[in-house]
């Protein structure tokens, strides 16, 4: 007999319970496996997403390398209609009298702010634009703006197109091929652009105003009368065409009784006075006596009044001139020679 308190179950019932448990376990395992598969799939998808993100980042970096990010401190300012242009600034600074941008300070203004350049200021007492009285008030803002603007060469009216800042322009203007010089005919009062000098001599002068010579050597004489020893006088020039350059022998006597003979050179950008020497001499009729000097030719920027200050050329007194004066003639000789390149470089 079974013990009290215990229950005896049939064997078939145990089997069914075990079967149900097995089915539940299988279902749980199946669910676990599905969850694992889902987790694995999610991980794989996450990996793919990360890879795609990395590749996208790399592509973005390559694109950035090809097209670097803009930096406001280094990038040039893009053109914009809102930015004021150089020509607009020049229009604002233009003097209403001469219609030019002032070349230098001071710049004056009226009470309303209209400007006038320093060259025109002495010629006007009222503002040309508003007719208000014009005092001596300086336009400091305009002067500051002027310092930042490039300026045209002062010989722009004669053909020069160079435009530089004011600090650099002075060097250019000293050697500008369009600068104005005195005509090589000492009796001519015109100032001519260097680039137009030859045309001026051909078109505005008579043939007999010059003696034209081919070559670097020339001998001749000055006609000197007794009365010439009492006045300021000039003799016609010789034009020597040598080494594809033009040289001009000049001669004059001052009222103080000093005689000057010198040679001008028509300088160009590739030809300067330092590249040549000239030997000037006066001789007696019998050739036994001679007075000479060897020096550089002179720039056309020097007027005949400045020749003595240059220290170059042949200079002598009336006493010496009379010593070589025979038959109303003073005989002279000029020799032009080009320096060797090595000599010119050493001198520089």
ZIHUCOR-V903892 format. One record per residue. PSI is psi as a letter, one per 40 degrees, with the letter a starting at -180 (* if undefined). Layout:
PSI, PSI
This chain:
i, i, i, h, e, i, h, h, i, i, d, d, d, d, d, d, d, d, d, d, d, d, d, d, d, d, d, d, d, d, d, d, d, d, d, d, d, d, d, d, d, d, d, d, d, d, d, d, d, d, d, d, d, d, d, d, d, d, d, d, d, d, d, d, d, d, g, i, i, h, h, d, d, d, i, i, h, i, h, i, e, e, h, h, i, d, d, d, d, d, d, d, e, h, h, e, d, e, f, i, h, i, d, i, i, i, h, i, i, a, d, e, e, h, i, h, i, d, d, e, d, e, e, i, e, i, h, e, d, e, e, i, h, h, a, f, h, i, g, d, d, d, d, d, d, d, d, e, h, i, i, i, i, e, f, d, e, e, e, h, e, h, h, i, i, d, d, e, d, d, d, d, d, d, e, h, e, e, i, h, i, i, i, e, h, d, e, h, e, i, h, i, h, d, e, e, d, d, d, d, d, d, d, e, i, i, d, e, e, i, h, h, h, h, i, e, i, h, h, a, i, h, h, h, i, d, e, e, e, e, i, h, i, i, i, i, i, h, h, h, h, h, f, f, i, h, i, h, h, i, h, i, h, i, e, e, f, h, h, h, h, i, h, i, h, g, i, a, d, e, h, i, d, e, e, i, i, h, h, h, i, i, i, i, d, e, e, d, i, i, h, i, i, h, i, i, i, i, i, e, d, h, i, d, d, e, d, d, d, d, e, i, i, h, h, i, i, d, d, d, d, d, d, e, h, h, f, f, i, h, i, i, i, h, h, h, i, h, i, i, d, d, d, d, d, d, d, *
